[in-house]
């Protein structure tokens, strides 16, 4: 690893950081001494993690689909410092169904969290990073944002959108910055279990995945701008 990966020193902001991949990343970055700030929707998990980690990691209750909540959160975070690495991770999935069988409410939730939530996060954090002229923005995509499967049409649509908006953002950033859509790979998370059930257990868990993912994210730089990357 590079020295900064070993000794910390970066300010990292992660959405959806109280469970799954976001939590595993937060823990991994913390162990290397980086300053980690995150958000989640469940007050109980946010309070539990803040009590457990004290000042090393601080989480805030934020619904990323609510632009006003994201704006207030970003304002408070940016007052403390501009992130060196912003990871838009928060996402949901739906139960496997044919496209025409997915209820409207599920379509709206998946697109709201997975697309609107990413856009809200970028809208309120990226300008400060652009003003400073440095930083990496990583958006969590999926294998289902680059290929498709039956039963997950809404999720595929949302992740294809993430790929597209990140690619466009990459063309808008000043030289030296990077926007990177990242496919995390296949990991045994609650989201995967929702689709595959017990078959998900043959894949590595979030903590095992993070051992590769943490240094991967820390190595992302301006040369990765606009490139599709996979952990």
N, C-alpha and C positions, 0 to 999 in steps of 0.2 A: 504494500500500500504506500501511497505518497505520505509524506510527513503530516500533512494536514488531516488525512484520514486517521492517523494514529493519535494525534494530539488534540484534535478538535479545533475550535476556533471559528466555525461557520455558524451562521444563524439560519435555521431551517424551519420552515412553516409547512405543516401537513394538514390537509382536510381529511375528515373521517379517520381520526387518529386514536380512537378509543377501542377499536376492535380490529381483528383481522390483520390485513397487510399494513394498514396505517399504524397500528399499535406496534407491530413487530419492527417496522422501520424506526419509529420513535425510540423504542428501547435500544435498538442497535446504534443509532446515532448518539444517544445519550451515553452509552458505554464508551464511546470514543471521545467523549468530552465536548460534543457539539451542543449548542443552545437550541433546544427544540421547543417549538410552540405549535399547538395543535387545536383542533376543534372536533366536537362530536355533538350529536343531538340529544343524548341521554344524560340528564343532570346527575344521575346516580353514578354512572361510570366516570364522568368528568370529575366529580368530587372525590371519588375513590382514588383515581390516579393522581390527582393533585396532592392528596394527603400522603399517598405512598411515596411519591418522588420529590415532594417539596419544591424547591426552586429549580431543580435540574430540568424538569419539563413542566410546562404549564399549559393546561387545556382550558378551553372556553366553550360554553354551550352555544352552539351556532347551528342554525338550519341554513345550509348553503343555498337553498331555493329561495330564501327570503333576502332580497337585495339589501334591505335596510339593515338587517342583522349583520350581513357580511360587511357592509360599509362601516358599521360601528366597530366591529372586530378588527378590521384592517386598520382603521384609524388608530385604535389603541395599540396594535402591534407595531405599526410603522413609527409611532412615537418613541418606541424603544429601540428601533433599528430596522433597516431595510433587509429583507431576507437575501441570503446568498443563493439559497435553493428553495424554490417553492414547488411543492408536490400537490397537485390536485388529484386526490385519491378517492374522495367520497363517492360512493356508487351503490346502487341497488340492482337487483335482478328480479325477474318474475318467474312464477311457476311455469314449467314447460307446457305450452299450448300452441295450437295452430293460430296463425295471425288473427283470423276472424273470430277466434274464441277468447282472445285476451280482452278482458273488460276495459272500457274506456278509462276507468280510474287507474288501472295498472299501467296503461300506456302513459298517462299523464305523469304518474309518479316516477316511472323510469326515465322519461325524457326530462322531467323537471330536475331530478337529482343529478343524473349523469351528464346532462348537457347544460341546462340553465345554471346548475350549481357550479360547474367549471367556469362558465362565462362570468358569473358573478364574482368568483374568486379572482379570476384574471383581471377583470375590470378594476378591482379595487387595490390589488397589490402590484400589478405590472407597471403602472405609470411611475411609481417611486423607483423601481428597479431600472426602468429606462432612463429616468433622470440621472441616476447614479452612473449608468452606462455599463453595469456588470450584473451577472447573475444568470442562473439557469432555471427555467420553468419546465417542469416535467408533468405531463398529463398522463394519468393511468388509462391506457387503452385496454385492449384484449385481443386474443386470437380471433375473437368474434367481432373485432373491429377491422379485420383484414381478410376474413373469410366468413362463411355463413354456415349455419346448421338449422335444421328444422326445430321448431318449438321455442326459439329464442329470438324471434324477429324484432321485438321492441328493443331488447338489449343490443342486438346487432346494429340496429338503426342508431342507437345512442352512441355506441362506440365508433361507428363509422363517422358520425358527426364530430366526435372528439378528435379523430385523426385529421379530418378536414380543417377544423378550426385551428388546430395546433400548427398544421402546415402553413395556413395563411398567416398566423401570428408570427411564425418564423421569418417570413418575408418582410414583416413590418418592424422587426427589432433592429436596433443599431448593431454595427459590427462589434463583436466581443461578447454578445449575449447569445443565448440559445433557448429555443422552445423545442421540446423533444417529446413525441408521443411514445410511451413505453408500454409494451406488452409484457406484463409480469410473468407470463407463463401459466402453467396449470398448477394450482395450489389447493390443498384441501382446506378451504375456508367454508364458513356457513353459507356463503353465496353459492359455491359449487355444490355443496350438499343439497341445496334447495332444488338444483337441477338434476344432479346425478345420484342423489341419495348415498347409499353406502359405497357405491363405486368410487366416490371421491376420495375414499381413505387410502387408495393405492398411491396417491400423489403426496409429495412432501407437505408438511404443515407450514404455517406462516413463519414460525421461529426458525425452522431449518432453511426456508427460502431466504429469510433475511440475512443469513450468513453470506450469501452471494449477492443479494440485492443491495445491501448497505454500501459496500465498496463500489458496486456498479454505479449507483446514483452519485456517489461522491466523485467518481471519475468523469462524469458528464461535463462537457465544456463546449466552447463556441464551435469547435469542429463538428459537433453533433447537431448543430442547428438544423431543424427541419428533417432530420433523418429518422426513419422508423427504427426503433431499437427494441430489443427483447432481452430480458434478464436471462 
